[in-house]
Amino acid sequence: MASIVRAPPLLFPAVSRHTATVIFVHGLGDSGRGWSGAVENWRRRQRLDEVKFILPNAPAIPITCNWGMIIPGWYDIHTIDGNAESLRRNEDEAGILLSQAYFHDLIQKEIDAGIPADRIVLGGFSQGGAMSLFAGLTSKVKLAGIVALSSYLLLSLKFAELVPKPEFNKETPIFMAHGDSDPVVNTELGKKSYDLLKSMGYNATLKIYPDMGHSACTEELDDVEAFLRERIPALGAKDKKPEL
């Protein structure tokens, strides 16, 4: 895995002055382009004009639960059977940590380009949401927020050992969301992850959407947009003169 190859992320530059960045991560078997429609919709509404969107592409790796087929994935998964405990067993720690380092590097590149860490949101769906939750909370810079859709906390049995000391994102707002009819990432696993984070003192919220499976809905995407607007509000023109 040391020589793993990734396609470059899909980029959507800020419409106006670039003051914030959202890194949004796709799920298993998908690509960055799979979430371009959501980003284009947010951009059309002109409420996030100062935000640059980065949609990373996972490398193609063998996925055990898919009979070893090589598909885009952020880490290997042994079983997807809807059981809340199955995903917690035999987790691909090496693959998770490799992807964690990749997301930390993406964050650092934005910081190096002049975007403060507290103007960066890391989020995603399914595997991408799980990686966003894990990489965000183990980041050594304080982020503006974390979004985890239809996902769960990775390496939860040893998570406390993996977060940096001091913790930079203990108080960072986390928006978690899940459908109540998810047959892939069981809704109970999402709830257990939320409960665990709350018990450890993290600033997480969880919204459950009725009759939604392992997917996203318009209401959920509107809620994500509202979260982004709250966490990375527009700063306005840099050289705008005050009115007399």
Phi, psi and chi 1 to 4 in degrees:
 res  aa     phi    psi   chi1   chi2   chi3   chi4
   1 MET       -  -10.5  -64.1 -175.3   74.3      -
   2 ALA   -65.2  -27.9      -      -      -      -
   3 SER  -101.0   25.9   60.2      -      -      -
   4 ILE   -61.5  143.1 -155.8  161.8      -      -
   5 VAL  -114.3  131.1  176.6      -      -      -
   6 ARG  -121.8  140.1  -67.0 -175.9  176.4   88.9
   7 ALA   -71.1  149.7      -      -      -      -
   8 PRO   -64.5  154.9   22.5  -32.2      -      -
   9 PRO   -65.5  156.1  -18.4   30.6      -      -
  10 LEU   -83.3  129.5 -175.7   61.4      -      -
  11 LEU  -114.3  137.8  -56.9  178.6      -      -
  12 PHE  -122.5  101.9  -70.4   84.1      -      -
  13 PRO   -62.4  156.3  -18.4   31.1      -      -
  14 ALA   -61.2  142.9      -      -      -      -
  15 VAL   -69.3  -38.2  174.6      -      -      -
  16 SER  -116.8 -145.8   60.8      -      -      -
  17 ARG   -62.5  132.2 -177.8  166.3   70.8  100.7
  18 HIS   -80.6  109.0  177.8 -156.3      -      -
  19 THR  -121.5   -7.2   70.3      -      -      -
  20 ALA  -152.7  159.1      -      -      -      -
  21 THR  -135.6  136.8  -64.5      -      -      -
  22 VAL  -115.5  124.0  170.7      -      -      -
  23 ILE  -102.8  114.1  -58.5  169.2      -      -
  24 PHE  -118.4  127.2 -161.0   88.1      -      -
  25 VAL  -111.2  126.6 -171.2      -      -      -
  26 HIS   -74.7  171.8   67.6   78.0      -      -
  27 GLY   -96.1 -173.7      -      -      -      -
  28 LEU   -60.1  131.2 -178.9   66.5      -      -
  29 GLY    79.8    1.7      -      -      -      -
  30 ASP  -106.7 -169.2 -159.6   -0.4      -      -
  31 SER  -145.1  173.0   68.9      -      -      -
  32 GLY   -57.1  -35.8      -      -      -      -
  33 ARG   -62.4  -24.5 -169.4  162.5  -62.3  -80.4
  34 GLY   -62.6  -21.8      -      -      -      -
  35 TRP  -109.7    9.7  -78.6   85.9      -      -
  36 SER   -67.8  -31.4   60.9      -      -      -
  37 GLY   -62.7  -42.1      -      -      -      -
  38 ALA   -63.6  -43.5      -      -      -      -
  39 VAL   -64.1  -44.1  170.2      -      -      -
  40 GLU   -62.8  -34.6  -71.7  168.4  -12.9      -
  41 ASN   -66.8  -44.3 -175.6   56.7      -      -
  42 TRP   -60.6  -40.2  -69.8  -30.9      -      -
  43 ARG   -67.4  -37.4  -75.4  159.1   60.3   89.7
  44 ARG   -62.0  -30.0  -84.9 -165.9  -62.0  -91.1
  45 ARG   -79.2   -9.7  -68.1  159.1   72.6  139.8
  46 GLN    58.1   36.2  -61.4 -178.5  -47.6      -
  47 ARG  -108.1   -6.3  -63.1  168.0 -179.5  168.7
  48 LEU  -131.7   42.7  -63.4  166.2      -      -
  49 ASP   -66.0  -22.7  -76.4   -5.8      -      -
  50 GLU   -92.2    6.5  -63.4 -177.6   12.6      -
  51 VAL  -101.9  129.3  178.0      -      -      -
  52 LYS   -91.3  132.8  169.6 -173.3  175.7 -177.6
  53 PHE  -106.4  132.8  -72.8   89.9      -      -
  54 ILE  -116.9  121.3  -60.6  175.5      -      -
  55 LEU  -114.5   95.0  -55.8 -177.4      -      -
  56 PRO   -67.5  159.5  -15.6   29.9      -      -
  57 ASN  -115.6  124.8  -71.6  -63.3      -      -
  58 ALA   -71.7  151.1      -      -      -      -
  59 PRO   -73.0  157.9   28.4  -35.4      -      -
  60 ALA   -83.5  119.1      -      -      -      -
  61 ILE  -134.9  158.8   61.3  172.9      -      -
  62 PRO   -68.9  132.8  -15.2   29.1      -      -
  63 ILE  -114.2  115.6  -59.0  -63.6      -      -
  64 THR   -58.0  -44.2  -59.0      -      -      -
  65 CYS   -68.6  -13.2   67.9      -      -      -
  66 ASN  -105.3   35.5  -79.7    3.6      -      -
  67 TRP    57.3   33.0  -56.8  -79.6      -      -
  68 GLY    78.5    7.3      -      -      -      -
  69 MET   -61.7  144.8  -70.8  178.2   60.5      -
  70 ILE   -90.8  112.3  -63.3  176.2      -      -
  71 ILE  -140.4  165.3   60.5  173.9      -      -
  72 PRO   -63.1  128.1  -23.5   34.8      -      -
  73 GLY  -158.7  148.9      -      -      -      -
  74 TRP   -87.9  -18.0  -61.6  109.2      -      -
  75 TYR  -167.1  161.6   51.9   87.9      -      -
  76 ASP   -75.6  148.2 -171.2   17.7      -      -
  77 ILE  -126.0  129.1  -66.1  180.0      -      -
  78 HIS   -83.4  -37.4  -72.1  -98.5      -      -
  79 THR  -144.1  132.9  -55.2      -      -      -
  80 ILE  -127.0   97.6  -61.8 -179.2      -      -
  81 ASP  -129.4   10.9   59.5    4.5      -      -
  82 GLY    83.2   -4.3      -      -      -      -
  83 ASN   -80.9  130.9 -174.8  -64.3      -      -
  84 ALA   -61.9  -26.2      -      -      -      -
  85 GLU   -95.6  -16.9  -66.7  -57.0  -44.4      -
  86 SER   -60.0  -43.0  -67.3      -      -      -
  87 LEU   -68.5  -19.5  -71.9  174.6      -      -
  88 ARG   -83.9  -14.2  -60.8  177.8   65.0 -173.7
  89 ARG   -91.2  143.2  -61.1 -167.4 -152.0  109.2
  90 ASN    53.0   44.0  -58.4  -46.7      -      -
  91 GLU   -67.5  145.3  -72.0 -175.3  -72.7      -
  92 ASP   -81.5   77.3  176.2   18.7      -      -
  93 GLU   -60.4  -41.1 -177.7  171.0  -11.9      -
  94 ALA   -61.5  -44.8      -      -      -      -
  95 GLY   -66.5  -39.0      -      -      -      -
  96 ILE   -62.4  -45.6  -68.5  167.0      -      -
  97 LEU   -68.3  -32.5  -64.8  179.7      -      -
  98 LEU   -65.3  -44.9 -169.1   64.7      -      -
  99 SER   -68.8  -36.1  -70.5      -      -      -
 100 GLN   -56.0  -46.2  173.0 -157.4   41.2      -
 101 ALA   -62.8  -36.7      -      -      -      -
 102 TYR   -63.9  -44.7  173.5   65.6      -      -
 103 PHE   -69.7  -37.0  -67.0  121.3      -      -
 104 HIS   -61.8  -36.1  -73.4  175.0      -      -
 105 ASP   -67.8  -41.0 -177.1   61.0      -      -
 106 LEU   -60.3  -42.5  -73.7 -179.2      -      -
 107 ILE   -61.8  -45.5  -68.8  167.5      -      -
 108 GLN   -64.3  -36.2 -171.9   58.3   50.5      -
 109 LYS   -64.0  -36.6  -74.8  178.9  177.7  175.6
 110 GLU   -67.4  -39.5  -70.8  -57.2  -64.2      -
 111 ILE   -63.9  -43.7  -65.4  171.2      -      -
 112 ASP   -62.5  -27.5  -67.3  -16.1      -      -
 113 ALA   -84.2   -1.1      -      -      -      -
 114 GLY   109.1    3.0      -      -      -      -
 115 ILE   -92.9  120.7  -58.9  -58.3      -      -
 116 PRO   -61.4  147.6  -17.8   30.1      -      -
 117 ALA   -57.7  -34.5      -      -      -      -
 118 ASP   -79.7   12.0   63.2    3.6      -      -
 119 ARG  -120.5   22.9  -64.2  -79.7  -63.7  170.3
 120 ILE  -121.4  129.6  -61.5  173.3      -      -
 121 VAL  -114.7  134.9  172.7      -      -      -
 122 LEU  -112.9  126.4  179.2   60.5      -      -
 123 GLY  -152.2  171.0      -      -      -      -
 124 GLY   179.9  179.3      -      -      -      -
 125 PHE  -119.2  136.7  171.9   79.6      -      -
 126 SER    57.4 -120.5 -166.6      -      -      -
 127 GLN   -55.3  -39.5 -105.2 -156.4   -1.5      -
 128 GLY   -65.9  -36.2      -      -      -      -
 129 GLY   -69.5  -39.6      -      -      -      -
 130 ALA   -62.7  -42.9      -      -      -      -
 131 MET   -66.8  -37.5  -82.6  -51.4  -44.1      -
 132 SER   -64.3  -42.7  -63.5      -      -      -
 133 LEU   -61.8  -47.3 -160.4   54.3      -      -
 134 PHE   -69.5  -50.1 -178.2   77.5      -      -
 135 ALA   -67.9  -35.7      -      -      -      -
 136 GLY   -65.2  -47.1      -      -      -      -
 137 LEU   -74.7  -18.0  -67.1  178.0      -      -
 138 THR  -100.3    6.3   57.4      -      -      -
 139 SER   -68.7  148.5  173.3      -      -      -
 140 LYS   -97.3   18.8  -66.3 -176.7  179.3  179.4
 141 VAL  -132.7  150.2  -66.0      -      -      -
 142 LYS   -83.4  118.1 -178.5  170.8  176.2   54.4
 143 LEU   -88.1  165.4  -58.0  173.9      -      -
 144 ALA   -74.4  -33.3      -      -      -      -
 145 GLY  -178.4  168.0      -      -      -      -
 146 ILE  -134.9  136.7  -62.4  167.6      -      -
 147 VAL  -120.4  128.3  175.8      -      -      -
 148 ALA  -132.7  103.4      -      -      -      -
 149 LEU  -101.7  129.7  -51.0 -179.2      -      -
 150 SER    49.5   49.8  -57.2      -      -      -
 151 SER  -139.7 -164.4   55.2      -      -      -
 152 TYR  -161.2  168.1   59.8  101.6      -      -
 153 LEU   -84.6  120.7 -177.8   63.4      -      -
 154 LEU   -76.4  151.4  -67.3  166.5      -      -
 155 LEU    47.9   41.8  -57.9  177.2      -      -
 156 SER   -63.5  -27.9   58.7      -      -      -
 157 LEU   -70.5  -19.2  -60.4  178.8      -      -
 158 LYS  -131.4   16.8   59.7 -172.2  -59.8 -174.5
 159 PHE   -56.5  -42.3  179.1   76.0      -      -
 160 ALA   -59.5  -27.4      -      -      -      -
 161 GLU   -78.9  -17.2  -55.3  168.3   20.4      -
 162 LEU   -99.7  -13.1  -60.4  171.5      -      -
 163 VAL   -79.0  145.8  -67.9      -      -      -
 164 PRO   -69.4  155.8   26.2  -33.9      -      -
 165 LYS  -120.3  121.4  -57.3  -65.7 -172.8  -66.6
 166 PRO   -71.5  163.2   29.3  -36.6      -      -
 167 GLU   -84.3  126.2  -69.4 -171.4   50.0      -
 168 PHE   -86.5  -20.1  -68.7   85.1      -      -
 169 ASN  -122.1   27.8  -71.8  -76.3      -      -
 170 LYS   -61.0  -36.4 -165.6   76.6  172.7 -174.1
 171 GLU  -104.6    2.5  -61.2  177.1   -1.3      -
 172 THR   -64.2  127.6  -62.1      -      -      -
 173 PRO   -62.0  133.6  -25.7   36.6      -      -
 174 ILE  -120.5  122.2  -53.8  164.3      -      -
 175 PHE  -101.5  111.9  176.9   71.5      -      -
 176 MET  -108.5  141.6  -59.3  177.5   69.6      -
 177 ALA  -145.5  148.2      -      -      -      -
 178 HIS  -155.7  145.6 -137.3  110.1      -      -
 179 GLY   -79.9  147.2      -      -      -      -
 180 ASP   -81.5   -0.7   69.8   -7.6      -      -
 181 SER  -125.4   35.0  -54.5      -      -      -
 182 ASP   -77.5  114.6 -167.5  -29.8      -      -
 183 PRO   -88.8   -6.6   34.4  -34.1      -      -
 184 VAL  -101.6  -64.5  178.4      -      -      -
 185 VAL  -100.4   98.1  178.9      -      -      -
 186 ASN   -50.2  135.3 -170.1  -71.5      -      -
 187 THR   -56.1  -35.0  -50.4      -      -      -
 188 GLU   -63.7  -32.6  -71.2  -54.0  -49.5      -
 189 LEU   -67.8  -39.9 -177.3   55.6      -      -
 190 GLY   -61.5  -42.6      -      -      -      -
 191 LYS   -65.9  -40.7  -69.7  178.8  178.9  178.2
 192 LYS   -64.6  -38.2  -74.2 -177.7  179.1 -179.1
 193 SER   -64.0  -43.6  -64.1      -      -      -
 194 TYR   -61.3  -47.3  165.3   75.2      -      -
 195 ASP   -60.6  -40.2  -70.0  -20.0      -      -
 196 LEU   -64.7  -44.4  178.7   58.0      -      -
 197 LEU   -62.1  -43.0  -70.7  170.6      -      -
 198 LYS   -63.5  -39.6  -67.5  -63.9  -75.1 -175.0
 199 SER   -65.9  -25.2   72.3      -      -      -
 200 MET   -91.4    2.1  -67.9 -171.0  -70.0      -
 201 GLY    92.0   15.2      -      -      -      -
 202 TYR   -83.0  155.6  -70.8   98.8      -      -
 203 ASN   -91.5   68.0 -176.7   14.6      -      -
 204 ALA  -106.4  147.1      -      -      -      -
 205 THR  -126.1  151.1   59.2      -      -      -
 206 LEU  -132.0  130.2  171.9   64.4      -      -
 207 LYS  -120.7  130.4 -175.9  168.9 -178.6  178.1
 208 ILE  -104.8  130.8  -57.4  -64.9      -      -
 209 TYR  -104.0  123.4  -63.4   84.9      -      -
 210 PRO   -67.7  142.9   22.1  -31.2      -      -
 211 ASP    61.4   22.8  -56.5  -42.9      -      -
 212 MET  -108.1  131.5 -172.9  174.4   83.1      -
 213 GLY   -88.6 -141.9      -      -      -      -
 214 HIS   -87.8   75.5 -166.9   63.6      -      -
 215 SER  -161.0 -170.3   60.6      -      -      -
 216 ALA  -122.4  157.5      -      -      -      -
 217 CYS  -129.9  167.6   65.0      -      -      -
 218 THR   -59.4  -42.9  -59.7      -      -      -
 219 GLU   -61.0  -41.9 -178.8 -175.0   -4.8      -
 220 GLU   -64.6  -44.5 -178.6 -176.0   45.3      -
 221 LEU   -65.6  -33.9  -65.7  177.6      -      -
 222 ASP   -65.3  -38.1  -73.3  -12.4      -      -
 223 ASP   -67.6  -37.0  -70.5  -21.4      -      -
 224 VAL   -63.7  -44.4  172.2      -      -      -
 225 GLU   -59.1  -43.3 -179.7 -173.0   42.6      -
 226 ALA   -62.8  -39.5      -      -      -      -
 227 PHE   -63.5  -44.0  178.2   79.4      -      -
 228 LEU   -64.0  -41.7  -64.3  178.1      -      -
 229 ARG   -63.9  -33.6  -67.5  177.3   66.7 -164.9
 230 GLU   -73.1  -41.4  176.6 -174.7  -23.5      -
 231 ARG   -82.5  -32.7  -63.1  -49.7  -50.9  152.1
 232 ILE  -130.5   67.0   44.4  175.9      -      -
 233 PRO   -64.5  155.1   25.4  -34.2      -      -
 234 ALA   -62.0  141.2      -      -      -      -
 235 LEU   -97.8  -14.6  -60.0 -177.6      -      -
 236 GLY    85.8  177.2      -      -      -      -
 237 ALA   -63.0  137.5      -      -      -      -
 238 LYS   -62.8  -40.4 -174.0  175.0 -176.5  179.5
 239 ASP  -107.0   23.1  -59.8  -38.8      -      -
 240 LYS   -66.1  129.4 -175.3  175.9 -179.5 -179.7
 241 LYS   -84.5  140.1  -64.8 -179.9  179.7  179.7
 242 PRO   -65.7  145.1   24.3  -33.4      -      -
 243 GLU   -73.5  143.2  -65.0 -177.6    3.7      -
 244 LEU   -83.4      -  -62.9  177.0      -      -
